[in-house]
Amino acid sequence: MTIENMFKELVGYVIQEKGSDLYLLPSGKGYRIMIISNQGLKRLKQIETDLGLRLIRYIKFCSGMDISETRRPQLSRMNYQIGGANYNCRISSVGNFLQQESMVIRFLYQICNLEIKFKDAKPIYKLIESVKETSGLILLSGRTGVGKTSTLYYAIQQLKATRLVLSIEDPVEIEDNEILQLQINTLADMNYQELLNLALRHHPEILIIGEIRDAKTAQIAVEAGMSGHLVLSTVHADSCLGVWYRMRELGIDDWALRHVLKGVGYQTMLTVNAEKKAHLKYLNRQELLDEKEFNEN
């Protein structure tokens, strides 16, 4: 098999699995090829060092990277066409302390190629009703790779034609030409706080924040939700009610949460009849307040 066909086969598998990242990592006397998808990290195969280096050089050549540079980090992008659809890839390479080169390819799915199936339609319909609100905060939780961002994008599809939508992500996972998408770039001092302050000057009606990771981002998101913007984001929590307590840990008090939260969700990914489906539990504002009161009494 040629290197070109090997890469084409790997890309085809990643897209088939709706994978987000393809890894080429040095491992002993060879290279590990791994993929991150909705099912988590999966090891595909181990190949010999020479073959791994040839594959990396081929990808660097196709994406316009410097083939001779194997130590310093390099970033590039490339467009790949397969099955009649175009996929944008972001490529990162760097050498380790042994001067062994590694590579990660992030696959960016266009919204027209986005496919997400739900185990139960009722929760997503409740979420869609919530995003019709004109202000407030909606938060989804769940482990990495279960499709939280895909669910948020799915929920706003009917609204983006009539409302100004802006997103801030690290990195952008789904490309949508009808949304103003900003990406975190720490090297250029473009962190969540800087981009949030910039984004609010554009007066978006719907603001998508890829993830609330710290107290400052949480505070800005809450303030935006209480000042006429509808904010959608994700947090690390293990249940719907856990979202509330996670925001408390980030410094948001109960009064603010009662007033700003319009809904919370917890999403997992299940295999039903050999098909991957998202399982979303979603509580609107009143259901969340009722569950919180029940658990505290």
Helices and strands as residue ranges (DSSP letters): H 3-16, E 21-27, E 30-37, E 40-48, H 49-62, E 74-82, E 85-95, E 101-110, G 111-113, H 121-130, E 136-141, H 148-155, E 165-169, E 174-175, E 180-183, G 186-188, H 192-200, E 206-209, H 215-225, E 230-235, H 240-249, H 254-260, E 261-272, E 275-284, H 285-296
